[in-house]
């Protein structure tokens, strides 16, 4: 699980960027999401995780 690169859409870069400092969070509607910072510009970004399993 070490090199599990998380990427997300950065609104500032307008591109898909690697996410750093990722934390798994749960949104109010109970959906899992990933919170982190853009590895390129450092701004905060969110990624909604698809419910698998
Ligand atoms: Zn960015």
mmCIF file of the protein (N, C-alpha, C, O) and its ligand, coordinates in Angstrom:
data_MODEL
# 
_entry.id   MODEL 
# 
loop_
_entity.id 
_entity.type 
_entity.pdbx_number_of_molecules 
1 polymer     1 
2 non-polymer 1 
# 
_entity_poly.entity_id                      1 
_entity_poly.type                           'polypeptide(L)' 
_entity_poly.nstd_linkage                   no 
_entity_poly.nstd_monomer                   no 
_entity_poly.pdbx_seq_one_letter_code       
;(UNK)(UNK)(UNK)(UNK)(UNK)(UNK)(UNK)(UNK)(UNK)(UNK)(UNK)(UNK)(UNK)(UNK)(UNK)(UNK)
(UNK)(UNK)(UNK)(UNK)(UNK)(UNK)(UNK)(UNK)(UNK)(UNK)(UNK)(UNK)(UNK)(UNK)(UNK)(UNK)
(UNK)(UNK)(UNK)(UNK)(UNK)(UNK)(UNK)(UNK)(UNK)(UNK)(UNK)(UNK)(UNK)(UNK)(UNK)(UNK)
(UNK)(UNK)(UNK)(UNK)(UNK)
;
_entity_poly.pdbx_seq_one_letter_code_can   XXXXXXXXXXXXXXXXXXXXXXXXXXXXXXXXXXXXXXXXXXXXXXXXXXXXX 
_entity_poly.pdbx_strand_id                 A 
# 
loop_
_entity_poly_seq.entity_id 
_entity_poly_seq.num 
_entity_poly_seq.mon_id 
_entity_poly_seq.hetero 
1 1  UNK n 
1 2  UNK n 
1 3  UNK n 
1 4  UNK n 
1 5  UNK n 
1 6  UNK n 
1 7  UNK n 
1 8  UNK n 
1 9  UNK n 
1 10 UNK n 
1 11 UNK n 
1 12 UNK n 
1 13 UNK n 
1 14 UNK n 
1 15 UNK n 
1 16 UNK n 
1 17 UNK n 
1 18 UNK n 
1 19 UNK n 
1 20 UNK n 
1 21 UNK n 
1 22 UNK n 
1 23 UNK n 
1 24 UNK n 
1 25 UNK n 
1 26 UNK n 
1 27 UNK n 
1 28 UNK n 
1 29 UNK n 
1 30 UNK n 
1 31 UNK n 
1 32 UNK n 
1 33 UNK n 
1 34 UNK n 
1 35 UNK n 
1 36 UNK n 
1 37 UNK n 
1 38 UNK n 
1 39 UNK n 
1 40 UNK n 
1 41 UNK n 
1 42 UNK n 
1 43 UNK n 
1 44 UNK n 
1 45 UNK n 
1 46 UNK n 
1 47 UNK n 
1 48 UNK n 
1 49 UNK n 
1 50 UNK n 
1 51 UNK n 
1 52 UNK n 
1 53 UNK n 
# 
loop_
_struct_asym.id 
_struct_asym.entity_id 
A 1 
B 2 
# 
loop_
_chem_comp.id 
_chem_comp.type 
_chem_comp.mon_nstd_flag 
UNK 'L-peptide linking' . 
ZN  non-polymer         . 
# 
_pdbx_entity_nonpoly.entity_id   2 
_pdbx_entity_nonpoly.name        ? 
_pdbx_entity_nonpoly.comp_id     ZN 
# 
_pdbx_nonpoly_scheme.asym_id         B 
_pdbx_nonpoly_scheme.entity_id       2 
_pdbx_nonpoly_scheme.mon_id          ZN 
_pdbx_nonpoly_scheme.ndb_seq_num     1 
_pdbx_nonpoly_scheme.pdb_seq_num     101 
_pdbx_nonpoly_scheme.auth_seq_num    101 
_pdbx_nonpoly_scheme.pdb_mon_id      ZN 
_pdbx_nonpoly_scheme.auth_mon_id     ZN 
_pdbx_nonpoly_scheme.pdb_strand_id   A 
_pdbx_nonpoly_scheme.pdb_ins_code    . 
# 
loop_
_atom_site.group_PDB 
_atom_site.id 
_atom_site.type_symbol 
_atom_site.label_atom_id 
_atom_site.label_alt_id 
_atom_site.label_comp_id 
_atom_site.label_asym_id 
_atom_site.label_entity_id 
_atom_site.label_seq_id 
_atom_site.pdbx_PDB_ins_code 
_atom_site.Cartn_x 
_atom_site.Cartn_y 
_atom_site.Cartn_z 
_atom_site.occupancy 
_atom_site.B_iso_or_equiv 
_atom_site.pdbx_formal_charge 
_atom_site.auth_seq_id 
_atom_site.auth_comp_id 
_atom_site.auth_asym_id 
_atom_site.auth_atom_id 
_atom_site.pdbx_PDB_model_num 
ATOM   1   N  N  . UNK A 1 1  ? 0.813   -1.204 0.000   1.00 0.00 ? 1   UNK A N  1 
ATOM   2   C  CA . UNK A 1 1  ? 0.000   0.000  0.000   1.00 0.00 ? 1   UNK A CA 1 
ATOM   3   C  C  . UNK A 1 1  ? 0.847   1.254  0.000   1.00 0.00 ? 1   UNK A C  1 
ATOM   4   O  O  . UNK A 1 1  ? 0.316   2.363  0.070   1.00 0.00 ? 1   UNK A O  1 
ATOM   5   N  N  . UNK A 1 2  ? 2.156   1.094  -0.078  1.00 0.00 ? 2   UNK A N  1 
ATOM   6   C  CA . UNK A 1 2  ? 3.019   2.260  0.077   1.00 0.00 ? 2   UNK A CA 1 
ATOM   7   C  C  . UNK A 1 2  ? 2.977   3.192  -1.127  1.00 0.00 ? 2   UNK A C  1 
ATOM   8   O  O  . UNK A 1 2  ? 2.806   4.401  -0.973  1.00 0.00 ? 2   UNK A O  1 
ATOM   9   N  N  . UNK A 1 3  ? 3.132   2.639  -2.313  1.00 0.00 ? 3   UNK A N  1 
ATOM   10  C  CA . UNK A 1 3  ? 3.122   3.550  -3.465  1.00 0.00 ? 3   UNK A CA 1 
ATOM   11  C  C  . UNK A 1 3  ? 1.746   3.584  -4.133  1.00 0.00 ? 3   UNK A C  1 
ATOM   12  O  O  . UNK A 1 3  ? 1.607   3.438  -5.348  1.00 0.00 ? 3   UNK A O  1 
ATOM   13  N  N  . UNK A 1 4  ? 0.772   3.777  -3.310  1.00 0.00 ? 4   UNK A N  1 
ATOM   14  C  CA . UNK A 1 4  ? -0.591  3.919  -3.774  1.00 0.00 ? 4   UNK A CA 1 
ATOM   15  C  C  . UNK A 1 4  ? -0.837  5.406  -4.020  1.00 0.00 ? 4   UNK A C  1 
ATOM   16  O  O  . UNK A 1 4  ? -1.315  6.117  -3.136  1.00 0.00 ? 4   UNK A O  1 
ATOM   17  N  N  . UNK A 1 5  ? -0.515  5.859  -5.194  1.00 0.00 ? 5   UNK A N  1 
ATOM   18  C  CA . UNK A 1 5  ? -0.584  7.284  -5.523  1.00 0.00 ? 5   UNK A CA 1 
ATOM   19  C  C  . UNK A 1 5  ? -2.029  7.732  -5.666  1.00 0.00 ? 5   UNK A C  1 
ATOM   20  O  O  . UNK A 1 5  ? -2.784  7.202  -6.481  1.00 0.00 ? 5   UNK A O  1 
ATOM   21  N  N  . UNK A 1 6  ? -2.390  8.696  -4.878  1.00 0.00 ? 6   UNK A N  1 
ATOM   22  C  CA . UNK A 1 6  ? -3.741  9.248  -4.944  1.00 0.00 ? 6   UNK A CA 1 
ATOM   23  C  C  . UNK A 1 6  ? -3.699  10.513 -5.778  1.00 0.00 ? 6   UNK A C  1 
ATOM   24  O  O  . UNK A 1 6  ? -2.886  11.406 -5.538  1.00 0.00 ? 6   UNK A O  1 
ATOM   25  N  N  . UNK A 1 7  ? -4.561  10.577 -6.734  1.00 0.00 ? 7   UNK A N  1 
ATOM   26  C  CA . UNK A 1 7  ? -4.644  11.787 -7.542  1.00 0.00 ? 7   UNK A CA 1 
ATOM   27  C  C  . UNK A 1 7  ? -6.050  12.358 -7.460  1.00 0.00 ? 7   UNK A C  1 
ATOM   28  O  O  . UNK A 1 7  ? -7.014  11.640 -7.199  1.00 0.00 ? 7   UNK A O  1 
ATOM   29  N  N  . UNK A 1 8  ? -6.146  13.623 -7.681  1.00 0.00 ? 8   UNK A N  1 
ATOM   30  C  CA . UNK A 1 8  ? -7.446  14.273 -7.650  1.00 0.00 ? 8   UNK A CA 1 
ATOM   31  C  C  . UNK A 1 8  ? -7.420  15.508 -8.528  1.00 0.00 ? 8   UNK A C  1 
ATOM   32  O  O  . UNK A 1 8  ? -6.367  15.972 -8.966  1.00 0.00 ? 8   UNK A O  1 
ATOM   33  N  N  . UNK A 1 9  ? -8.603  16.017 -8.766  1.00 0.00 ? 9   UNK A N  1 
ATOM   34  C  CA . UNK A 1 9  ? -8.705  17.197 -9.618  1.00 0.00 ? 9   UNK A CA 1 
ATOM   35  C  C  . UNK A 1 9  ? -8.430  18.440 -8.790  1.00 0.00 ? 9   UNK A C  1 
ATOM   36  O  O  . UNK A 1 9  ? -9.087  18.686 -7.779  1.00 0.00 ? 9   UNK A O  1 
ATOM   37  N  N  . UNK A 1 10 ? -7.463  19.212 -9.227  1.00 0.00 ? 10  UNK A N  1 
ATOM   38  C  CA . UNK A 1 10 ? -7.136  20.460 -8.560  1.00 0.00 ? 10  UNK A CA 1 
ATOM   39  C  C  . UNK A 1 10 ? -7.771  21.600 -9.338  1.00 0.00 ? 10  UNK A C  1 
ATOM   40  O  O  . UNK A 1 10 ? -7.536  21.768 -10.535 1.00 0.00 ? 10  UNK A O  1 
ATOM   41  N  N  . UNK A 1 11 ? -8.581  22.379 -8.632  1.00 0.00 ? 11  UNK A N  1 
ATOM   42  C  CA . UNK A 1 11 ? -9.276  23.480 -9.296  1.00 0.00 ? 11  UNK A CA 1 
ATOM   43  C  C  . UNK A 1 11 ? -8.333  24.626 -9.608  1.00 0.00 ? 11  UNK A C  1 
ATOM   44  O  O  . UNK A 1 11 ? -8.592  25.430 -10.503 1.00 0.00 ? 11  UNK A O  1 
ATOM   45  N  N  . UNK A 1 12 ? -7.249  24.695 -8.874  1.00 0.00 ? 12  UNK A N  1 
ATOM   46  C  CA . UNK A 1 12 ? -6.300  25.781 -9.079  1.00 0.00 ? 12  UNK A CA 1 
ATOM   47  C  C  . UNK A 1 12 ? -5.396  25.481 -10.274 1.00 0.00 ? 12  UNK A C  1 
ATOM   48  O  O  . UNK A 1 12 ? -5.151  26.345 -11.117 1.00 0.00 ? 12  UNK A O  1 
ATOM   49  N  N  . UNK A 1 13 ? -4.909  24.253 -10.331 1.00 0.00 ? 13  UNK A N  1 
ATOM   50  C  CA . UNK A 1 13 ? -4.050  23.850 -11.448 1.00 0.00 ? 13  UNK A CA 1 
ATOM   51  C  C  . UNK A 1 13 ? -4.873  23.528 -12.691 1.00 0.00 ? 13  UNK A C  1 
ATOM   52  O  O  . UNK A 1 13 ? -4.344  23.500 -13.802 1.00 0.00 ? 13  UNK A O  1 
ATOM   53  N  N  . UNK A 1 14 ? -6.152  23.288 -12.502 1.00 0.00 ? 14  UNK A N  1 
ATOM   54  C  CA . UNK A 1 14 ? -7.034  22.828 -13.577 1.00 0.00 ? 14  UNK A CA 1 
ATOM   55  C  C  . UNK A 1 14 ? -6.467  21.580 -14.246 1.00 0.00 ? 14  UNK A C  1 
ATOM   56  O  O  . UNK A 1 14 ? -6.439  21.450 -15.470 1.00 0.00 ? 14  UNK A O  1 
ATOM   57  N  N  . UNK A 1 15 ? -6.024  20.684 -13.398 1.00 0.00 ? 15  UNK A N  1 
ATOM   58  C  CA . UNK A 1 15 ? -5.442  19.442 -13.881 1.00 0.00 ? 15  UNK A CA 1 
ATOM   59  C  C  . UNK A 1 15 ? -5.542  18.390 -12.783 1.00 0.00 ? 15  UNK A C  1 
ATOM   60  O  O  . UNK A 1 15 ? -5.806  18.707 -11.623 1.00 0.00 ? 15  UNK A O  1 
ATOM   61  N  N  . UNK A 1 16 ? -5.333  17.166 -13.158 1.00 0.00 ? 16  UNK A N  1 
ATOM   62  C  CA . UNK A 1 16 ? -5.272  16.101 -12.168 1.00 0.00 ? 16  UNK A CA 1 
ATOM   63  C  C  . UNK A 1 16 ? -3.881  16.095 -11.565 1.00 0.00 ? 16  UNK A C  1 
ATOM   64  O  O  . UNK A 1 16 ? -2.886  15.954 -12.275 1.00 0.00 ? 16  UNK A O  1 
ATOM   65  N  N  . UNK A 1 17 ? -3.820  16.246 -10.276 1.00 0.00 ? 17  UNK A N  1 
ATOM   66  C  CA . UNK A 1 17 ? -2.539  16.371 -9.585  1.00 0.00 ? 17  UNK A CA 1 
ATOM   67  C  C  . UNK A 1 17 ? -2.422  15.292 -8.524  1.00 0.00 ? 17  UNK A C  1 
ATOM   68  O  O  . UNK A 1 17 ? -3.432  14.786 -8.034  1.00 0.00 ? 17  UNK A O  1 
ATOM   69  N  N  . UNK A 1 18 ? -1.209  14.941 -8.171  1.00 0.00 ? 18  UNK A N  1 
ATOM   70  C  CA . UNK A 1 18 ? -1.044  14.008 -7.054  1.00 0.00 ? 18  UNK A CA 1 
ATOM   71  C  C  . UNK A 1 18 ? -1.478  14.657 -5.750  1.00 0.00 ? 18  UNK A C  1 
ATOM   72  O  O  . UNK A 1 18 ? -1.221  15.836 -5.507  1.00 0.00 ? 18  UNK A O  1 
ATOM   73  N  N  . UNK A 1 19 ? -2.127  13.880 -4.933  1.00 0.00 ? 19  UNK A N  1 
ATOM   74  C  CA . UNK A 1 19 ? -2.594  14.386 -3.641  1.00 0.00 ? 19  UNK A CA 1 
ATOM   75  C  C  . UNK A 1 19 ? -1.623  13.976 -2.553  1.00 0.00 ? 19  UNK A C  1 
ATOM   76  O  O  . UNK A 1 19 ? -1.214  12.818 -2.470  1.00 0.00 ? 19  UNK A O  1 
ATOM   77  N  N  . UNK A 1 20 ? -1.262  14.931 -1.727  1.00 0.00 ? 20  UNK A N  1 
ATOM   78  C  CA . UNK A 1 20 ? -0.386  14.627 -0.599  1.00 0.00 ? 20  UNK A CA 1 
ATOM   79  C  C  . UNK A 1 20 ? -1.138  14.885 0.702   1.00 0.00 ? 20  UNK A C  1 
ATOM   80  O  O  . UNK A 1 20 ? -2.180  15.541 0.712   1.00 0.00 ? 20  UNK A O  1 
ATOM   81  N  N  . UNK A 1 21 ? -0.600  14.364 1.788   1.00 0.00 ? 21  UNK A N  1 
ATOM   82  C  CA . UNK A 1 21 ? -1.231  14.518 3.119   1.00 0.00 ? 21  UNK A CA 1 
ATOM   83  C  C  . UNK A 1 21 ? -2.680  14.057 3.102   1.00 0.00 ? 21  UNK A C  1 
ATOM   84  O  O  . UNK A 1 21 ? -3.566  14.733 3.626   1.00 0.00 ? 21  UNK A O  1 
ATOM   85  N  N  . UNK A 1 22 ? -2.907  12.916 2.504   1.00 0.00 ? 22  UNK A N  1 
ATOM   86  C  CA . UNK A 1 22 ? -4.281  12.462 2.365   1.00 0.00 ? 22  UNK A CA 1 
ATOM   87  C  C  . UNK A 1 22 ? -4.827  11.913 3.675   1.00 0.00 ? 22  UNK A C  1 
ATOM   88  O  O  . UNK A 1 22 ? -4.138  11.217 4.421   1.00 0.00 ? 22  UNK A O  1 
ATOM   89  N  N  . UNK A 1 23 ? -6.056  12.240 3.924   1.00 0.00 ? 23  UNK A N  1 
ATOM   90  C  CA . UNK A 1 23 ? -6.780  11.727 5.089   1.00 0.00 ? 23  UNK A CA 1 
ATOM   91  C  C  . UNK A 1 23 ? -8.133  11.254 4.611   1.00 0.00 ? 23  UNK A C  1 
ATOM   92  O  O  . UNK A 1 23 ? -8.795  11.924 3.818   1.00 0.00 ? 23  UNK A O  1 
ATOM   93  N  N  . UNK A 1 24 ? -8.536  10.107 5.093   1.00 0.00 ? 24  UNK A N  1 
ATOM   94  C  CA . UNK A 1 24 ? -9.849  9.630  4.724   1.00 0.00 ? 24  UNK A CA 1 
ATOM   95  C  C  . UNK A 1 24 ? -10.891 10.254 5.633   1.00 0.00 ? 24  UNK A C  1 
ATOM   96  O  O  . UNK A 1 24 ? -10.783 10.187 6.858   1.00 0.00 ? 24  UNK A O  1 
ATOM   97  N  N  . UNK A 1 25 ? -11.874 10.845 5.041   1.00 0.00 ? 25  UNK A N  1 
ATOM   98  C  CA . UNK A 1 25 ? -12.933 11.488 5.812   1.00 0.00 ? 25  UNK A CA 1 
ATOM   99  C  C  . UNK A 1 25 ? -14.281 10.954 5.353   1.00 0.00 ? 25  UNK A C  1 
ATOM   100 O  O  . UNK A 1 25 ? -14.395 10.303 4.314   1.00 0.00 ? 25  UNK A O  1 
ATOM   101 N  N  . UNK A 1 26 ? -15.266 11.237 6.130   1.00 0.00 ? 26  UNK A N  1 
ATOM   102 C  CA . UNK A 1 26 ? -16.610 10.823 5.764   1.00 0.00 ? 26  UNK A CA 1 
ATOM   103 C  C  . UNK A 1 26 ? -17.452 12.075 5.618   1.00 0.00 ? 26  UNK A C  1 
ATOM   104 O  O  . UNK A 1 26 ? -17.468 12.943 6.491   1.00 0.00 ? 26  UNK A O  1 
ATOM   105 N  N  . UNK A 1 27 ? -18.138 12.148 4.516   1.00 0.00 ? 27  UNK A N  1 
ATOM   106 C  CA . UNK A 1 27 ? -18.961 13.319 4.296   1.00 0.00 ? 27  UNK A CA 1 
ATOM   107 C  C  . UNK A 1 27 ? -20.288 13.167 5.034   1.00 0.00 ? 27  UNK A C  1 
ATOM   108 O  O  . UNK A 1 27 ? -20.632 12.095 5.532   1.00 0.00 ? 27  UNK A O  1 
ATOM   109 N  N  . UNK A 1 28 ? -21.015 14.271 5.084   1.00 0.00 ? 28  UNK A N  1 
ATOM   110 C  CA . UNK A 1 28 ? -22.264 14.287 5.853   1.00 0.00 ? 28  UNK A CA 1 
ATOM   111 C  C  . UNK A 1 28 ? -23.264 13.251 5.367   1.00 0.00 ? 28  UNK A C  1 
ATOM   112 O  O  . UNK A 1 28 ? -24.051 12.723 6.152   1.00 0.00 ? 28  UNK A O  1 
ATOM   113 N  N  . UNK A 1 29 ? -23.232 12.967 4.095   1.00 0.00 ? 29  UNK A N  1 
ATOM   114 C  CA . UNK A 1 29 ? -24.165 11.972 3.560   1.00 0.00 ? 29  UNK A CA 1 
ATOM   115 C  C  . UNK A 1 29 ? -23.639 10.542 3.717   1.00 0.00 ? 29  UNK A C  1 
ATOM   116 O  O  . UNK A 1 29 ? -24.217 9.596  3.182   1.00 0.00 ? 29  UNK A O  1 
ATOM   117 N  N  . UNK A 1 30 ? -22.549 10.400 4.450   1.00 0.00 ? 30  UNK A N  1 
ATOM   118 C  CA . UNK A 1 30 ? -22.029 9.072  4.749   1.00 0.00 ? 30  UNK A CA 1 
ATOM   119 C  C  . UNK A 1 30 ? -21.085 8.503  3.724   1.00 0.00 ? 30  UNK A C  1 
ATOM   120 O  O  . UNK A 1 30 ? -20.602 7.381  3.877   1.00 0.00 ? 30  UNK A O  1 
ATOM   121 N  N  . UNK A 1 31 ? -20.811 9.265  2.670   1.00 0.00 ? 31  UNK A N  1 
ATOM   122 C  CA . UNK A 1 31 ? -19.910 8.774  1.626   1.00 0.00 ? 31  UNK A CA 1 
ATOM   123 C  C  . UNK A 1 31 ? -18.460 9.018  2.015   1.00 0.00 ? 31  UNK A C  1 
ATOM   124 O  O  . UNK A 1 31 ? -18.129 10.067 2.569   1.00 0.00 ? 31  UNK A O  1 
ATOM   125 N  N  . UNK A 1 32 ? -17.613 8.069  1.733   1.00 0.00 ? 32  UNK A N  1 
ATOM   126 C  CA . UNK A 1 32 ? -16.209 8.271  2.047   1.00 0.00 ? 32  UNK A CA 1 
ATOM   127 C  C  . UNK A 1 32 ? -15.552 9.220  1.056   1.00 0.00 ? 32  UNK A C  1 
ATOM   128 O  O  . UNK A 1 32 ? -15.850 9.204  -0.138  1.00 0.00 ? 32  UNK A O  1 
ATOM   129 N  N  . UNK A 1 33 ? -14.666 10.035 1.568   1.00 0.00 ? 33  UNK A N  1 
ATOM   130 C  CA . UNK A 1 33 ? -13.956 10.975 0.715   1.00 0.00 ? 33  UNK A CA 1 
ATOM   131 C  C  . UNK A 1 33 ? -12.516 11.055 1.180   1.00 0.00 ? 33  UNK A C  1 
ATOM   132 O  O  . UNK A 1 33 ? -12.181 10.624 2.283   1.00 0.00 ? 33  UNK A O  1 
ATOM   133 N  N  . UNK A 1 34 ? -11.686 11.598 0.345   1.00 0.00 ? 34  UNK A N  1 
ATOM   134 C  CA . UNK A 1 34 ? -10.284 11.753 0.664   1.00 0.00 ? 34  UNK A CA 1 
ATOM   135 C  C  . UNK A 1 34 ? -9.963  13.236 0.649   1.00 0.00 ? 34  UNK A C  1 
ATOM   136 O  O  . UNK A 1 34 ? -10.259 13.949 -0.309  1.00 0.00 ? 34  UNK A O  1 
ATOM   137 N  N  . UNK A 1 35 ? -9.354  13.675 1.728   1.00 0.00 ? 35  UNK A N  1 
ATOM   138 C  CA . UNK A 1 35 ? -9.008  15.077 1.863   1.00 0.00 ? 35  UNK A CA 1 
ATOM   139 C  C  . UNK A 1 35 ? -7.492  15.163 1.805   1.00 0.00 ? 35  UNK A C  1 
ATOM   140 O  O  . UNK A 1 35 ? -6.792  14.353 2.413   1.00 0.00 ? 35  UNK A O  1 
ATOM   141 N  N  . UNK A 1 36 ? -6.995  16.135 1.079   1.00 0.00 ? 36  UNK A N  1 
ATOM   142 C  CA . UNK A 1 36 ? -5.548  16.255 0.993   1.00 0.00 ? 36  UNK A CA 1 
ATOM   143 C  C  . UNK A 1 36 ? -5.146  17.571 0.376   1.00 0.00 ? 36  UNK A C  1 
ATOM   144 O  O  . UNK A 1 36 ? -5.967  18.469 0.189   1.00 0.00 ? 36  UNK A O  1 
ATOM   145 N  N  . UNK A 1 37 ? -3.874  17.671 0.065   1.00 0.00 ? 37  UNK A N  1 
ATOM   146 C  CA . UNK A 1 37 ? -3.363  18.881 -0.552  1.00 0.00 ? 37  UNK A CA 1 
ATOM   147 C  C  . UNK A 1 37 ? -2.793  18.542 -1.917  1.00 0.00 ? 37  UNK A C  1 
ATOM   148 O  O  . UNK A 1 37 ? -2.301  17.437 -2.147  1.00 0.00 ? 37  UNK A O  1 
ATOM   149 N  N  . UNK A 1 38 ? -2.866  19.501 -2.806  1.00 0.00 ? 38  UNK A N  1 
ATOM   150 C  CA . UNK A 1 38 ? -2.312  19.308 -4.136  1.00 0.00 ? 38  UNK A CA 1 
ATOM   151 C  C  . UNK A 1 38 ? -0.790  19.252 -4.049  1.00 0.00 ? 38  UNK A C  1 
ATOM   152 O  O  . UNK A 1 38 ? -0.160  20.123 -3.449  1.00 0.00 ? 38  UNK A O  1 
ATOM   153 N  N  . UNK A 1 39 ? -0.215  18.230 -4.647  1.00 0.00 ? 39  UNK A N  1 
ATOM   154 C  CA . UNK A 1 39 ? 1.238   18.088 -4.619  1.00 0.00 ? 39  UNK A CA 1 
ATOM   155 C  C  . UNK A 1 39 ? 1.946   19.107 -5.484  1.00 0.00 ? 39  UNK A C  1 
ATOM   156 O  O  . UNK A 1 39 ? 3.163   19.265 -5.383  1.00 0.00 ? 39  UNK A O  1 
ATOM   157 N  N  . UNK A 1 40 ? 1.209   19.799 -6.332  1.00 0.00 ? 40  UNK A N  1 
ATOM   158 C  CA . UNK A 1 40 ? 1.802   20.774 -7.233  1.00 0.00 ? 40  UNK A CA 1 
ATOM   159 C  C  . UNK A 1 40 ? 1.737   22.190 -6.661  1.00 0.00 ? 40  UNK A C  1 
ATOM   160 O  O  . UNK A 1 40 ? 2.750   22.886 -6.597  1.00 0.00 ? 40  UNK A O  1 
ATOM   161 N  N  . UNK A 1 41 ? 0.533   22.615 -6.242  1.00 0.00 ? 41  UNK A N  1 
ATOM   162 C  CA . UNK A 1 41 ? 0.393   23.992 -5.769  1.00 0.00 ? 41  UNK A CA 1 
ATOM   163 C  C  . UNK A 1 41 ? 0.120   24.078 -4.275  1.00 0.00 ? 41  UNK A C  1 
ATOM   164 O  O  . UNK A 1 41 ? 0.234   25.154 -3.689  1.00 0.00 ? 41  UNK A O  1 
ATOM   165 N  N  . UNK A 1 42 ? -0.234  22.971 -3.655  1.00 0.00 ? 42  UNK A N  1 
ATOM   166 C  CA . UNK A 1 42 ? -0.399  22.959 -2.205  1.00 0.00 ? 42  UNK A CA 1 
ATOM   167 C  C  . UNK A 1 42 ? -1.772  23.340 -1.706  1.00 0.00 ? 42  UNK A C  1 
ATOM   168 O  O  . UNK A 1 42 ? -2.005  23.348 -0.498  1.00 0.00 ? 42  UNK A O  1 
ATOM   169 N  N  . UNK A 1 43 ? -2.678  23.654 -2.595  1.00 0.00 ? 43  UNK A N  1 
ATOM   170 C  CA . UNK A 1 43 ? -4.009  24.015 -2.124  1.00 0.00 ? 43  UNK A CA 1 
ATOM   171 C  C  . UNK A 1 43 ? -4.789  22.749 -1.763  1.00 0.00 ? 43  UNK A C  1 
ATOM   172 O  O  . UNK A 1 43 ? -4.472  21.649 -2.215  1.00 0.00 ? 43  UNK A O  1 
ATOM   173 N  N  . UNK A 1 44 ? -5.803  22.939 -0.946  1.00 0.00 ? 44  UNK A N  1 
ATOM   174 C  CA . UNK A 1 44 ? -6.576  21.797 -0.483  1.00 0.00 ? 44  UNK A CA 1 
ATOM   175 C  C  . UNK A 1 44 ? -7.436  21.213 -1.574  1.00 0.00 ? 44  UNK A C  1 
ATOM   176 O  O  . UNK A 1 44 ? -7.978  21.941 -2.406  1.00 0.00 ? 44  UNK A O  1 
ATOM   177 N  N  . UNK A 1 45 ? -7.560  19.923 -1.574  1.00 0.00 ? 45  UNK A N  1 
ATOM   178 C  CA . UNK A 1 45 ? -8.433  19.282 -2.539  1.00 0.00 ? 45  UNK A CA 1 
ATOM   179 C  C  . UNK A 1 45 ? -9.145  18.084 -1.922  1.00 0.00 ? 45  UNK A C  1 
ATOM   180 O  O  . UNK A 1 45 ? -8.693  17.492 -0.942  1.00 0.00 ? 45  UNK A O  1 
ATOM   181 N  N  . UNK A 1 46 ? -10.248 17.764 -2.522  1.00 0.00 ? 46  UNK A N  1 
ATOM   182 C  CA . UNK A 1 46 ? -11.103 16.677 -2.075  1.00 0.00 ? 46  UNK A CA 1 
ATOM   183 C  C  . UNK A 1 46 ? -11.277 15.677 -3.182  1.00 0.00 ? 46  UNK A C  1 
ATOM   184 O  O  . UNK A 1 46 ? -11.282 16.032 -4.361  1.00 0.00 ? 46  UNK A O  1 
ATOM   185 N  N  . UNK A 1 47 ? -11.418 14.453 -2.814  1.00 0.00 ? 47  UNK A N  1 
ATOM   186 C  CA . UNK A 1 47 ? -11.745 13.444 -3.810  1.00 0.00 ? 47  UNK A CA 1 
ATOM   187 C  C  . UNK A 1 47 ? -12.809 12.556 -3.211  1.00 0.00 ? 47  UNK A C  1 
ATOM   188 O  O  . UNK A 1 47 ? -12.646 12.037 -2.107  1.00 0.00 ? 47  UNK A O  1 
ATOM   189 N  N  . UNK A 1 48 ? -13.876 12.384 -3.922  1.00 0.00 ? 48  UNK A N  1 
ATOM   190 C  CA . UNK A 1 48 ? -14.940 11.509 -3.436  1.00 0.00 ? 48  UNK A CA 1 
ATOM   191 C  C  . UNK A 1 48 ? -14.617 10.093 -3.860  1.00 0.00 ? 48  UNK A C  1 
ATOM   192 O  O  . UNK A 1 48 ? -14.413 9.808  -5.040  1.00 0.00 ? 48  UNK A O  1 
ATOM   193 N  N  . UNK A 1 49 ? -14.573 9.214  -2.878  1.00 0.00 ? 49  UNK A N  1 
ATOM   194 C  CA . UNK A 1 49 ? -14.222 7.831  -3.151  1.00 0.00 ? 49  UNK A CA 1 
ATOM   195 C  C  . UNK A 1 49 ? -15.455 7.067  -3.590  1.00 0.00 ? 49  UNK A C  1 
ATOM   196 O  O  . UNK A 1 49 ? -16.554 7.253  -3.066  1.00 0.00 ? 49  UNK A O  1 
ATOM   197 N  N  . UNK A 1 50 ? -15.243 6.224  -4.541  1.00 0.00 ? 50  UNK A N  1 
ATOM   198 C  CA . UNK A 1 50 ? -16.343 5.383  -4.975  1.00 0.00 ? 50  UNK A CA 1 
ATOM   199 C  C  . UNK A 1 50 ? -16.496 4.245  -3.963  1.00 0.00 ? 50  UNK A C  1 
ATOM   200 O  O  . UNK A 1 50 ? -15.509 3.688  -3.483  1.00 0.00 ? 50  UNK A O  1 
ATOM   201 N  N  . UNK A 1 51 ? -17.695 3.927  -3.662  1.00 0.00 ? 51  UNK A N  1 
ATOM   202 C  CA . UNK A 1 51 ? -17.938 2.864  -2.699  1.00 0.00 ? 51  UNK A CA 1 
ATOM   203 C  C  . UNK A 1 51 ? -17.768 1.521  -3.383  1.00 0.00 ? 51  UNK A C  1 
ATOM   204 O  O  . UNK A 1 51 ? -18.611 1.090  -4.169  1.00 0.00 ? 51  UNK A O  1 
ATOM   205 N  N  . UNK A 1 52 ? -16.671 0.878  -3.069  1.00 0.00 ? 52  UNK A N  1 
ATOM   206 C  CA . UNK A 1 52 ? -16.431 -0.467 -3.587  1.00 0.00 ? 52  UNK A CA 1 
ATOM   207 C  C  . UNK A 1 52 ? -16.508 -1.464 -2.452  1.00 0.00 ? 52  UNK A C  1 
ATOM   208 O  O  . UNK A 1 52 ? -16.863 -1.101 -1.330  1.00 0.00 ? 52  UNK A O  1 
ATOM   209 N  N  . UNK A 1 53 ? -16.193 -2.675 -2.717  1.00 0.00 ? 53  UNK A N  1 
ATOM   210 C  CA . UNK A 1 53 ? -16.273 -3.808 -1.803  1.00 0.00 ? 53  UNK A CA 1 
ATOM   211 C  C  . UNK A 1 53 ? -17.570 -4.553 -2.033  1.00 0.00 ? 53  UNK A C  1 
ATOM   212 O  O  . UNK A 1 53 ? -17.838 -5.549 -1.362  1.00 0.00 ? 53  UNK A O  1 
HETATM 213 ZN ZN . ZN  B 2 .  ? -2.889  22.365 -7.630  1.00 0.00 ? 101 ZN  A ZN 1 
# 
